[in-house]
Amino acid sequence: MAELIMIVDDEGGVRELLRDTLRIAGYETLEADNGMSALTALRNSKPDLLIIDINMPLMDGFDLVERIRSTNNLVPVLMLTARGEKQDIARGLTLGADDYVIKPFGLEELVLRVKAIIRRSKKSIEIAKKLSCGPISLDEETHKVTFNGEEINLSPTEFRLLQLLLEKKGRVLSKNLLLDEVWGITFESESTVVDTYISYLRKKLHKDGFEGIRTVRGVGFQIMEPKD
């Protein structure tokens, strides 16, 4: 059965282009021309991915993602932005988007990013296990992270990044490997998204003396058990 992708964009031409491209790539599509319509549609359908434009009237893409995440809906989100400013991109990722594409975008790149997001989303569901490091525990089946028993709220991308660090605990993971495994970026990139998300994890998990997420300068990142 083909995956279902919801396209949320107020421009009919963009929706049509994305609909045709995604259907050729083998996906089913559902469309909404504004944020409120998208929220209504989500009550009756469970898409595998949302593609959301940032610049929309009434309810922009940021507000829509925030509303979706406030209901604990963890459906993956790919944001479309014509802005490209780092603060806008960072805001979308912080609210819980999984990736972004800057307009004008290449259709091949967009399809590759869609495939990567859906692939890693399925992978995290299929390989469910419990992981830990010091005070941190991650349960893949329930999609929960706790710190000394207290639940920590992570976005889907934060969860996947922590999951990968815990799976490879003690190993130094390069930025390129993390970009590939978490964001599906398989080409060399100067993106600072890994550094940004590592800082998000540290803000939430570096406390009570635990500082296990380390930067190995010039190499990458690792998570380490605390020393006795």
GROMACS elastic network, one bead per residue, 0.5 to 0.9 nm:
[ bonds ]
;  ai    aj funct       b0    kb
    2    26     6  0.66035   500
    2    27     6  0.54054   500
    2    28     6  0.60859   500
    3    26     6  0.80926   500
    3    27     6  0.53994   500
    3    28     6  0.60093   500
    3    29     6  0.83761   500
    3    47     6  0.73755   500
    3    48     6  0.59213   500
    3    49     6  0.82108   500
    3   118     6  0.85430   500
    4    27     6  0.60752   500
    4    29     6  0.54723   500
    4    30     6  0.71661   500
    4    46     6  0.78315   500
    4    48     6  0.53647   500
    4    49     6  0.69063   500
    4    50     6  0.89128   500
    5    22     6  0.82880   500
    5    27     6  0.69247   500
    5    28     6  0.61862   500
    5    30     6  0.61230   500
    5    31     6  0.84473   500
    5    47     6  0.54118   500
    5    48     6  0.58372   500
    5    50     6  0.57820   500
    5    51     6  0.72949   500
    6    28     6  0.86213   500
    6    29     6  0.56640   500
    6    31     6  0.54968   500
    6    32     6  0.74192   500
    6    38     6  0.81797   500
    6    47     6  0.62071   500
    6    48     6  0.81063   500
    6    49     6  0.64009   500
    6    51     6  0.61632   500
    6    52     6  0.82680   500
    7    15     6  0.65070   500
    7    18     6  0.75531   500
    7    19     6  0.76527   500
    7    29     6  0.71084   500
    7    30     6  0.61495   500
    7    32     6  0.62493   500
    7    33     6  0.82517   500
    7    38     6  0.86688   500
    7    49     6  0.87389   500
    7    50     6  0.61148   500
    7    52     6  0.62941   500
    7    53     6  0.84227   500
    8    15     6  0.75540   500
    8    30     6  0.86314   500
    8    31     6  0.59874   500
    8    33     6  0.56959   500
    8    34     6  0.62776   500
    8    35     6  0.70639   500
    8    37     6  0.86872   500
    8    38     6  0.66815   500
    8    50     6  0.73675   500
    8    51     6  0.60350   500
    8    53     6  0.62310   500
    8    61     6  0.85441   500
    9    12     6  0.73837   500
    9    14     6  0.70916   500
    9    15     6  0.62804   500
    9    31     6  0.80223   500
    9    32     6  0.66097   500
    9    33     6  0.50711   500
    9    34     6  0.62497   500
    9    35     6  0.83779   500
    9    51     6  0.82476   500
    9    52     6  0.63455   500
    9    53     6  0.52559   500
    9    54     6  0.83041   500
    9    55     6  0.82958   500
    9    56     6  0.69593   500
    9    61     6  0.89106   500
    9    80     6  0.89273   500
   10    14     6  0.82307   500
   10    15     6  0.79570   500
   10    32     6  0.77175   500
   10    34     6  0.56895   500
   10    35     6  0.89405   500
   10    53     6  0.79372   500
   10    55     6  0.83753   500
   10    56     6  0.60084   500
   10    57     6  0.77998   500
   11    14     6  0.54480   500
   11    15     6  0.64455   500
   11    16     6  0.87967   500
   11    33     6  0.71816   500
   11    56     6  0.87661   500
   12    15     6  0.50969   500
   12    16     6  0.61301   500
   12    17     6  0.86135   500
   12    33     6  0.76117   500
   13    16     6  0.51421   500
   13    17     6  0.61793   500
   13    18     6  0.86372   500
   14    17     6  0.50925   500
   14    18     6  0.61216   500
   14    19     6  0.83865   500
   15    18     6  0.52128   500
   15    19     6  0.58782   500
   15    20     6  0.85513   500
   15    31     6  0.72001   500
   15    32     6  0.85954   500
   15    33     6  0.83006   500
   16    19     6  0.50099   500
   16    20     6  0.61270   500
   16    21     6  0.84896   500
   17    20     6  0.53952   500
   17    21     6  0.61298   500
   17    22     6  0.85588   500
   18    21     6  0.50755   500
   18    22     6  0.59237   500
   18    23     6  0.83807   500
   18    29     6  0.89762   500
   18   107     6  0.82351   500
   19    22     6  0.53409   500
   19    23     6  0.60738   500
   19    24     6  0.85860   500
   19    27     6  0.88522   500
   19    28     6  0.83786   500
   19    29     6  0.62621   500
   19    30     6  0.82324   500
   19    31     6  0.82584   500
   20    23     6  0.52372   500
   20    24     6  0.61797   500
   20    25     6  0.86464   500
   21    24     6  0.52793   500
   21    25     6  0.63571   500
   21    26     6  0.89288   500
   21    27     6  0.89578   500
   21   107     6  0.72130   500
   21   108     6  0.89666   500
   21   111     6  0.79758   500
   22    26     6  0.64060   500
   22    27     6  0.54177   500
   22    28     6  0.73585   500
   22    29     6  0.73926   500
   22   111     6  0.71605   500
   23    26     6  0.50006   500
   23    28     6  0.60025   500
   23    29     6  0.71577   500
   24    27     6  0.73791   500
   25   111     6  0.74516   500
   29    47     6  0.85888   500
   30    41     6  0.87804   500
   30    47     6  0.81787   500
   31    37     6  0.89570   500
   31    38     6  0.78380   500
   31    41     6  0.88512   500
   32    35     6  0.74127   500
   32    36     6  0.85225   500
   32    37     6  0.56511   500
   32    38     6  0.53108   500
   32    41     6  0.78622   500
   33    36     6  0.86910   500
   33    37     6  0.68103   500
   33    38     6  0.76480   500
   33    56     6  0.86091   500
   34    37     6  0.55160   500
   34    38     6  0.63862   500
   34    39     6  0.89816   500
   34    56     6  0.66761   500
   34    57     6  0.73381   500
   34    58     6  0.76391   500
   34    59     6  0.70135   500
   34    60     6  0.80695   500
   34    61     6  0.89252   500
   35    38     6  0.50104   500
   35    39     6  0.63236   500
   35    40     6  0.87393   500
   35    52     6  0.87164   500
   35    56     6  0.77878   500
   35    57     6  0.85282   500
   35    58     6  0.76206   500
   35    59     6  0.53814   500
   35    60     6  0.67968   500
   35    61     6  0.71487   500
   35    63     6  0.81615   500
   35    64     6  0.56937   500
   36    39     6  0.51577   500
   36    40     6  0.63164   500
   36    41     6  0.86743   500
   36    58     6  0.83028   500
   36    59     6  0.71069   500
   36    64     6  0.80225   500
   37    40     6  0.51085   500
   37    41     6  0.61625   500
   37    42     6  0.86573   500
   38    41     6  0.50605   500
   38    42     6  0.61790   500
   38    43     6  0.89549   500
   38    64     6  0.83354   500
   39    42     6  0.51441   500
   39    43     6  0.68237   500
   39    64     6  0.78612   500
   39    67     6  0.83696   500
   39    68     6  0.75916   500
   40    43     6  0.55463   500
   40    44     6  0.75033   500
   41    44     6  0.55861   500
   41    45     6  0.62247   500
   41    46     6  0.88564   500
   42    45     6  0.50916   500
   42    46     6  0.63565   500
   42    47     6  0.78405   500
   43    46     6  0.80070   500
   46    49     6  0.87510   500
   46    75     6  0.81631   500
   47    50     6  0.69731   500
   47    75     6  0.73447   500
   47    76     6  0.89776   500
   48    75     6  0.64357   500
   48    76     6  0.69565   500
   48   118     6  0.70052   500
   48   121     6  0.87012   500
   49    75     6  0.60437   500
   49    76     6  0.50080   500
   49    77     6  0.58549   500
   49    78     6  0.74890   500
   49   114     6  0.79011   500
   49   117     6  0.80574   500
   49   118     6  0.70850   500
   50    75     6  0.71948   500
   50    76     6  0.63092   500
   50    78     6  0.61537   500
   50    79     6  0.81840   500
   51    76     6  0.87834   500
   51    77     6  0.59616   500
   51    79     6  0.57562   500
   51    80     6  0.70988   500
   51   114     6  0.88571   500
   52    61     6  0.59721   500
   52    62     6  0.89720   500
   52    64     6  0.83788   500
   52    65     6  0.83198   500
   52    77     6  0.71037   500
   52    78     6  0.62826   500
   52    80     6  0.59395   500
   52    81     6  0.88255   500
   53    56     6  0.67904   500
   53    60     6  0.76698   500
   53    61     6  0.56051   500
   53    62     6  0.89120   500
   53    78     6  0.86708   500
   53    79     6  0.57475   500
   53    81     6  0.62295   500
   53    82     6  0.87350   500
   54    60     6  0.54933   500
   54    62     6  0.62712   500
   54    63     6  0.89060   500
   54    64     6  0.89236   500
   54    79     6  0.66865   500
   54    80     6  0.60471   500
   54    81     6  0.55940   500
   54    82     6  0.80553   500
   54    83     6  0.88765   500
   54    92     6  0.86949   500
   55    59     6  0.87110   500
   55    60     6  0.55714   500
   55    61     6  0.64691   500
   55    62     6  0.88138   500
   55    80     6  0.85325   500
   55    81     6  0.72386   500
   55    82     6  0.79225   500
   55    83     6  0.89333   500
   56    59     6  0.62551   500
   56    61     6  0.67014   500
   57    60     6  0.60658   500
   59    62     6  0.80638   500
   59    63     6  0.60095   500
   59    64     6  0.64964   500
   60    63     6  0.54929   500
   60    64     6  0.63216   500
   60    65     6  0.88630   500
   61    65     6  0.61585   500
   61    66     6  0.85302   500
   61    79     6  0.75861   500
   61    80     6  0.86286   500
   61    92     6  0.83121   500
   62    65     6  0.53326   500
   62    66     6  0.62195   500
   62    67     6  0.86884   500
   62    91     6  0.77563   500
   62    92     6  0.61316   500
   62    95     6  0.73364   500
   63    66     6  0.50480   500
   63    67     6  0.61293   500
   63    68     6  0.86170   500
   63    95     6  0.89488   500
   64    67     6  0.51293   500
   64    68     6  0.61905   500
   64    69     6  0.86624   500
   65    68     6  0.50765   500
   65    69     6  0.61266   500
   65    70     6  0.84898   500
   65    77     6  0.78790   500
   65    92     6  0.79067   500
   65    95     6  0.66355   500
   65    96     6  0.68795   500
   65    97     6  0.70358   500
   66    69     6  0.52616   500
   66    70     6  0.60485   500
   66    71     6  0.89367   500
   66    95     6  0.58660   500
   66    96     6  0.74798   500
   67    70     6  0.51338   500
   67    71     6  0.68448   500
   68    71     6  0.56468   500
   68    72     6  0.70743   500
   68    73     6  0.57972   500
   68    74     6  0.79629   500
   68    75     6  0.85266   500
   69    72     6  0.50320   500
   69    73     6  0.53293   500
   69    74     6  0.65415   500
   69    75     6  0.86233   500
   69    95     6  0.77093   500
   69    96     6  0.68790   500
   69   155     6  0.83089   500
   70    73     6  0.73889   500
   71    74     6  0.87427   500
   74    77     6  0.86295   500
   74    96     6  0.84556   500
   74   155     6  0.80092   500
   74   156     6  0.64846   500
   75   121     6  0.87922   500
   75   156     6  0.84512   500
   76    96     6  0.85682   500
   76    97     6  0.69978   500
   76    98     6  0.60708   500
   76    99     6  0.87103   500
   76   117     6  0.70636   500
   76   118     6  0.76214   500
   76   121     6  0.74010   500
   76   156     6  0.74484   500
   76   157     6  0.88766   500
   77    96     6  0.77108   500
   77    98     6  0.53322   500
   77    99     6  0.68191   500
   77   100     6  0.83773   500
   77   117     6  0.84508   500
   78    97     6  0.62122   500
   78    98     6  0.59139   500
   78   100     6  0.52367   500
   78   101     6  0.73708   500
   78   113     6  0.83606   500
   78   114     6  0.76239   500
   78   117     6  0.82824   500
   79    89     6  0.88162   500
   79    92     6  0.75251   500
   79    93     6  0.89897   500
   79    97     6  0.67874   500
   79    98     6  0.80265   500
   79    99     6  0.63597   500
   79   101     6  0.62728   500
   79   102     6  0.84201   500
   80   100     6  0.58201   500
   80   101     6  0.51074   500
   80   102     6  0.58967   500
   80   103     6  0.67188   500
   80   105     6  0.89533   500
   81    84     6  0.63146   500
   81    88     6  0.84852   500
   81    89     6  0.80916   500
   81   100     6  0.72573   500
   81   101     6  0.63822   500
   81   103     6  0.58195   500
   81   104     6  0.87550   500
   82    85     6  0.89666   500
   82   101     6  0.86383   500
   82   102     6  0.55967   500
   82   104     6  0.71291   500
   83    86     6  0.88468   500
   83    88     6  0.74682   500
   83    89     6  0.86015   500
   83   102     6  0.72291   500
   83   103     6  0.78330   500
   84    87     6  0.85075   500
   84    88     6  0.70174   500
   84    89     6  0.67508   500
   84   101     6  0.87571   500
   84   102     6  0.60149   500
   84   103     6  0.81847   500
   85    88     6  0.54464   500
   85    89     6  0.64460   500
   85    90     6  0.86975   500
   86    89     6  0.51087   500
   86    90     6  0.59847   500
   86    91     6  0.84639   500
   87    90     6  0.50178   500
   87    91     6  0.60068   500
   87    92     6  0.86662   500
   88    91     6  0.50312   500
   88    92     6  0.63114   500
   88    93     6  0.87234   500
   89    92     6  0.52633   500
   89    93     6  0.63402   500
   89    94     6  0.85934   500
   89    99     6  0.89366   500
   89   100     6  0.73183   500
   90    93     6  0.51654   500
   90    94     6  0.59821   500
   90    95     6  0.85945   500
   90   193     6  0.81235   500
   90   196     6  0.78848   500
   91    94     6  0.50560   500
   91    95     6  0.61969   500
   91    96     6  0.88024   500
   91    97     6  0.89525   500
   92    95     6  0.52400   500
   92    96     6  0.65962   500
   92    97     6  0.56044   500
   92    98     6  0.85563   500
   92    99     6  0.85241   500
   92   100     6  0.82092   500
   93    96     6  0.52371   500
   93    98     6  0.63816   500
   93    99     6  0.70298   500
   93   100     6  0.82285   500
   93   155     6  0.85105   500
   93   157     6  0.81354   500
   93   193     6  0.88538   500
   93   197     6  0.86188   500
   94    97     6  0.71510   500
   94   155     6  0.75946   500
   94   197     6  0.84868   500
   94   200     6  0.82117   500
   95   155     6  0.74582   500
   96   154     6  0.84562   500
   96   156     6  0.64995   500
   96   157     6  0.71691   500
   96   158     6  0.85172   500
   97   100     6  0.76090   500
   97   155     6  0.79355   500
   97   156     6  0.78643   500
   97   157     6  0.75714   500
   98   117     6  0.74623   500
   98   155     6  0.84741   500
   98   156     6  0.69140   500
   98   157     6  0.55684   500
   98   182     6  0.89350   500
   98   183     6  0.75079   500
   99   113     6  0.79470   500
   99   117     6  0.79824   500
   99   157     6  0.85837   500
   99   183     6  0.67985   500
  100   113     6  0.87441   500
  101   104     6  0.84719   500
  101   105     6  0.66598   500
  101   109     6  0.86170   500
  101   110     6  0.70838   500
  101   113     6  0.85834   500
  102   105     6  0.59638   500
  103   106     6  0.85397   500
  105   108     6  0.86855   500
  105   109     6  0.73278   500
  105   110     6  0.70865   500
  106   109     6  0.53248   500
  106   110     6  0.63536   500
  106   111     6  0.88378   500
  107   110     6  0.50660   500
  107   111     6  0.62317   500
  107   112     6  0.86302   500
  108   111     6  0.52502   500
  108   112     6  0.62415   500
  108   113     6  0.87208   500
  109   112     6  0.51037   500
  109   113     6  0.62392   500
  109   114     6  0.86365   500
  110   113     6  0.51611   500
  110   114     6  0.61766   500
  110   115     6  0.86659   500
  111   115     6  0.61472   500
  111   116     6  0.85681   500
  112   115     6  0.51447   500
  112   116     6  0.61575   500
  112   117     6  0.87116   500
  112   184     6  0.79644   500
  112   185     6  0.88467   500
  113   116     6  0.50123   500
  113   117     6  0.61659   500
  113   118     6  0.86198   500
  113   183     6  0.78770   500
  113   184     6  0.63473   500
  113   185     6  0.76490   500
  114   117     6  0.53079   500
  114   118     6  0.62667   500
  114   119     6  0.85040   500
  114   184     6  0.89807   500
  115   118     6  0.52946   500
  115   119     6  0.59436   500
  115   120     6  0.86673   500
  115   184     6  0.83828   500
  116   119     6  0.50697   500
  116   120     6  0.62407   500
  116   121     6  0.84752   500
  116   180     6  0.87490   500
  116   181     6  0.86097   500
  116   182     6  0.85640   500
  116   183     6  0.71004   500
  116   185     6  0.82241   500
  117   120     6  0.54753   500
  117   121     6  0.60855   500
  117   122     6  0.87036   500
  117   182     6  0.82233   500
  117   183     6  0.70131   500
  117   184     6  0.68919   500
  118   121     6  0.50071   500
  118   122     6  0.61922   500
  118   123     6  0.85411   500
  119   122     6  0.53294   500
  119   123     6  0.61666   500
  119   124     6  0.88179   500
  119   184     6  0.89629   500
  120   124     6  0.61930   500
  120   125     6  0.86926   500
  120   160     6  0.84521   500
  120   181     6  0.75540   500
  120   182     6  0.72067   500
  120   183     6  0.85645   500
  120   184     6  0.82812   500
  121   124     6  0.54530   500
  121   125     6  0.66666   500
  121   126     6  0.89494   500
  121   156     6  0.89389   500
  121   160     6  0.87996   500
  122   125     6  0.51575   500
  122   126     6  0.61393   500
  122   127     6  0.87064   500
  123   126     6  0.51466   500
  123   127     6  0.61459   500
  123   128     6  0.87706   500
  124   127     6  0.56617   500
  124   128     6  0.66369   500
  124   140     6  0.69889   500
  124   141     6  0.86059   500
  124   160     6  0.76597   500
  124   163     6  0.87789   500
  125   128     6  0.59736   500
  125   140     6  0.72863   500
  125   141     6  0.70192   500
  125   143     6  0.89632   500
  126   141     6  0.89091   500
  127   140     6  0.76973   500
  127   141     6  0.83892   500
  128   139     6  0.75063   500
  128   142     6  0.86206   500
  128   143     6  0.89659   500
  129   138     6  0.82290   500
  129   139     6  0.61189   500
  129   140     6  0.53076   500
  129   141     6  0.64673   500
  130   137     6  0.71794   500
  130   138     6  0.55920   500
  130   140     6  0.60674   500
  130   141     6  0.78825   500
  131   136     6  0.82883   500
  131   137     6  0.57966   500
  131   138     6  0.50480   500
  131   139     6  0.65035   500
  131   140     6  0.79990   500
  131   163     6  0.76503   500
  131   166     6  0.63115   500
  131   167     6  0.70915   500
  132   135     6  0.75012   500
  132   136     6  0.53929   500
  132   138     6  0.60243   500
  132   139     6  0.87196   500
  132   166     6  0.66557   500
  132   167     6  0.88952   500
  132   169     6  0.89226   500
  133   136     6  0.51771   500
  133   137     6  0.66368   500
  133   138     6  0.89168   500
  133   166     6  0.69753   500
  133   169     6  0.77568   500
  133   212     6  0.81997   500
  133   223     6  0.77703   500
  133   224     6  0.70666   500
  133   225     6  0.55131   500
  133   226     6  0.80249   500
  134   137     6  0.80016   500
  134   147     6  0.87661   500
  134   148     6  0.86356   500
  134   210     6  0.79003   500
  134   212     6  0.82047   500
  134   224     6  0.82479   500
  134   225     6  0.54310   500
  134   226     6  0.60283   500
  135   146     6  0.78482   500
  135   147     6  0.52230   500
  135   149     6  0.79726   500
  135   210     6  0.78067   500
  135   226     6  0.89100   500
  136   145     6  0.70786   500
  136   146     6  0.57693   500
  136   148     6  0.66124   500
  136   149     6  0.83061   500
  136   205     6  0.78434   500
  137   144     6  0.82100   500
  137   145     6  0.56352   500
  137   146     6  0.52546   500
  137   147     6  0.65474   500
  137   148     6  0.80280   500
  137   149     6  0.80728   500
  138   142     6  0.88451   500
  138   143     6  0.73536   500
  138   144     6  0.58747   500
  138   146     6  0.65906   500
  138   159     6  0.86011   500
  138   162     6  0.84858   500
  138   163     6  0.72909   500
  138   166     6  0.84761   500
  139   142     6  0.57077   500
  139   143     6  0.56017   500
  139   144     6  0.53364   500
  139   145     6  0.64095   500
  139   146     6  0.86705   500
  140   144     6  0.68508   500
  140   145     6  0.86183   500
  140   163     6  0.81526   500
  141   144     6  0.80118   500
  142   145     6  0.89618   500
  143   156     6  0.89310   500
  143   159     6  0.79513   500
  144   151     6  0.70162   500
  144   152     6  0.75581   500
  144   153     6  0.78887   500
  144   154     6  0.83347   500
  144   159     6  0.85011   500
  145   149     6  0.88301   500
  145   150     6  0.83022   500
  145   151     6  0.57712   500
  145   152     6  0.55033   500
  145   153     6  0.72491   500
  145   154     6  0.75954   500
  145   159     6  0.79384   500
  146   149     6  0.52166   500
  146   150     6  0.50080   500
  146   152     6  0.53525   500
  146   153     6  0.86063   500
  147   150     6  0.51041   500
  147   151     6  0.63733   500
  147   152     6  0.66835   500
  147   205     6  0.72435   500
  148   151     6  0.84507   500
  152   204     6  0.73615   500
  152   205     6  0.81980   500
  153   159     6  0.89957   500
  153   204     6  0.84718   500
  154   157     6  0.78774   500
  154   158     6  0.56209   500
  154   159     6  0.57177   500
  154   201     6  0.82840   500
  154   204     6  0.84722   500
  155   158     6  0.51133   500
  155   159     6  0.60884   500
  155   160     6  0.86731   500
  156   159     6  0.50545   500
  156   160     6  0.62463   500
  156   161     6  0.87058   500
  157   160     6  0.50786   500
  157   161     6  0.61543   500
  157   162     6  0.85743   500
  157   182     6  0.72067   500
  157   183     6  0.82747   500
  157   197     6  0.82026   500
  158   161     6  0.51797   500
  158   162     6  0.61625   500
  158   163     6  0.84269   500
  158   197     6  0.65558   500
  158   198     6  0.82593   500
  158   200     6  0.76470   500
  158   201     6  0.67563   500
  159   162     6  0.52380   500
  159   163     6  0.59474   500
  159   164     6  0.86401   500
  159   201     6  0.89663   500
  160   164     6  0.61832   500
  160   165     6  0.86648   500
  160   181     6  0.89205   500
  160   182     6  0.64496   500
  161   164     6  0.52509   500
  161   165     6  0.63404   500
  161   166     6  0.86899   500
  161   178     6  0.75676   500
  161   181     6  0.85951   500
  161   182     6  0.62391   500
  161   194     6  0.87731   500
  161   197     6  0.79305   500
  161   198     6  0.81627   500
  161   201     6  0.87427   500
  162   165     6  0.50698   500
  162   166     6  0.60949   500
  162   167     6  0.85113   500
  162   198     6  0.87558   500
  162   201     6  0.76229   500
  162   223     6  0.87845   500
  163   166     6  0.51539   500
  163   167     6  0.60653   500
  163   168     6  0.86743   500
  164   167     6  0.50273   500
  164   168     6  0.62913   500
  164   169     6  0.83490   500
  164   178     6  0.81381   500
  164   181     6  0.81330   500
  164   182     6  0.80963   500
  165   168     6  0.52833   500
  165   169     6  0.57419   500
  165   170     6  0.82923   500
  165   171     6  0.81223   500
  165   172     6  0.87415   500
  165   173     6  0.76948   500
  165   213     6  0.86179   500
  165   221     6  0.81527   500
  165   222     6  0.63026   500
  165   223     6  0.59987   500
  166   170     6  0.82749   500
  166   222     6  0.86468   500
  166   223     6  0.67883   500
  166   224     6  0.88224   500
  168   171     6  0.55660   500
  168   172     6  0.81114   500
  168   173     6  0.79701   500
  168   222     6  0.80352   500
  168   223     6  0.81941   500
  169   172     6  0.83589   500
  169   222     6  0.68168   500
  169   223     6  0.55707   500
  169   224     6  0.63153   500
  169   225     6  0.81216   500
  170   222     6  0.59813   500
  170   223     6  0.57443   500
  170   224     6  0.52296   500
  170   225     6  0.77296   500
  171   221     6  0.81879   500
  171   222     6  0.57655   500
  171   223     6  0.75501   500
  171   224     6  0.84465   500
  172   214     6  0.88961   500
  172   215     6  0.86568   500
  172   216     6  0.73182   500
  172   219     6  0.73298   500
  172   220     6  0.59123   500
  172   221     6  0.53004   500
  172   223     6  0.80410   500
  173   176     6  0.83483   500
  173   177     6  0.64520   500
  173   178     6  0.68242   500
  173   219     6  0.75815   500
  173   220     6  0.52618   500
  173   221     6  0.52885   500
  173   222     6  0.61057   500
  174   177     6  0.52258   500
  174   178     6  0.63969   500
  174   179     6  0.86778   500
  174   218     6  0.88234   500
  174   219     6  0.56965   500
  174   221     6  0.65189   500
  174   222     6  0.89452   500
  175   178     6  0.51130   500
  175   179     6  0.60756   500
  175   180     6  0.85728   500
  175   194     6  0.67166   500
  175   195     6  0.85070   500
  175   219     6  0.76012   500
  175   220     6  0.54461   500
  175   221     6  0.74927   500
  176   179     6  0.50413   500
  176   180     6  0.61550   500
  176   181     6  0.86301   500
  176   185     6  0.80133   500
  176   186     6  0.76345   500
  176   187     6  0.80957   500
  176   188     6  0.70742   500
  176   189     6  0.78353   500
  176   220     6  0.86435   500
  177   180     6  0.51122   500
  177   181     6  0.60799   500
  177   182     6  0.83584   500
  177   185     6  0.89684   500
  177   186     6  0.84016   500
  178   181     6  0.51432   500
  178   182     6  0.56160   500
  178   183     6  0.74069   500
  178   184     6  0.86384   500
  178   185     6  0.87584   500
  178   194     6  0.72247   500
  178   220     6  0.89062   500
  179   182     6  0.55574   500
  179   183     6  0.50561   500
  179   184     6  0.61228   500
  179   185     6  0.52728   500
  179   186     6  0.71548   500
  179   187     6  0.88704   500
  179   189     6  0.85716   500
  179   191     6  0.87188   500
  179   193     6  0.83034   500
  179   194     6  0.69459   500
  180   183     6  0.57076   500
  180   186     6  0.50431   500
  180   187     6  0.81050   500
  181   184     6  0.57327   500
  181   185     6  0.78642   500
  181   186     6  0.86079   500
  182   185     6  0.81714   500
  183   186     6  0.86914   500
  185   188     6  0.79174   500
  185   189     6  0.78436   500
  186   189     6  0.86046   500
  188   191     6  0.89628   500
  189   192     6  0.87642   500
  190   193     6  0.89981   500
  191   194     6  0.74103   500
  191   195     6  0.86716   500
  192   195     6  0.53700   500
  192   196     6  0.62122   500
  192   197     6  0.87928   500
  193   197     6  0.61883   500
  193   198     6  0.85674   500
  194   197     6  0.52378   500
  194   198     6  0.60928   500
  194   199     6  0.86034   500
  195   198     6  0.51052   500
  195   199     6  0.62520   500
  195   200     6  0.87522   500
  196   199     6  0.52452   500
  196   200     6  0.64510   500
  196   201     6  0.89579   500
  197   201     6  0.62764   500
  197   202     6  0.85933   500
  198   201     6  0.51699   500
  198   202     6  0.62441   500
  198   203     6  0.87366   500
  198   213     6  0.79212   500
  198   221     6  0.84736   500
  199   202     6  0.50660   500
  199   203     6  0.62309   500
  199   204     6  0.87940   500
  200   203     6  0.52499   500
  200   204     6  0.65497   500
  200   205     6  0.87011   500
  201   204     6  0.52383   500
  201   205     6  0.58554   500
  201   206     6  0.77753   500
  201   213     6  0.83095   500
  202   205     6  0.50821   500
  202   207     6  0.84025   500
  202   211     6  0.76654   500
  202   212     6  0.86928   500
  202   213     6  0.69204   500
  203   206     6  0.59775   500
  203   207     6  0.80799   500
  204   207     6  0.76531   500
  205   208     6  0.89694   500
  205   210     6  0.75328   500
  205   211     6  0.77874   500
  205   212     6  0.86352   500
  205   213     6  0.86993   500
  206   209     6  0.71462   500
  206   210     6  0.52746   500
  206   212     6  0.73229   500
  206   213     6  0.79471   500
  207   210     6  0.53604   500
  207   211     6  0.70838   500
  208   211     6  0.87284   500
  210   213     6  0.88066   500
  210   226     6  0.68070   500
  211   214     6  0.74822   500
  211   223     6  0.88298   500
  211   224     6  0.85493   500
  211   226     6  0.77050   500
  212   222     6  0.80006   500
  212   223     6  0.52234   500
  212   225     6  0.63793   500
  212   226     6  0.63879   500
  213   221     6  0.71196   500
  213   222     6  0.58261   500
  213   224     6  0.66002   500
  214   220     6  0.86260   500
  214   221     6  0.56690   500
  214   222     6  0.53731   500
  214   223     6  0.60608   500
  214   224     6  0.75081   500
  215   218     6  0.86499   500
  215   219     6  0.80883   500
  215   220     6  0.60893   500
  215   222     6  0.67353   500
  215   223     6  0.89786   500
  216   219     6  0.54762   500
  216   220     6  0.52708   500
  216   221     6  0.56958   500
  216   222     6  0.75399   500
  217   220     6  0.65273   500
  217   221     6  0.83008   500
  224   227     6  0.86870   500
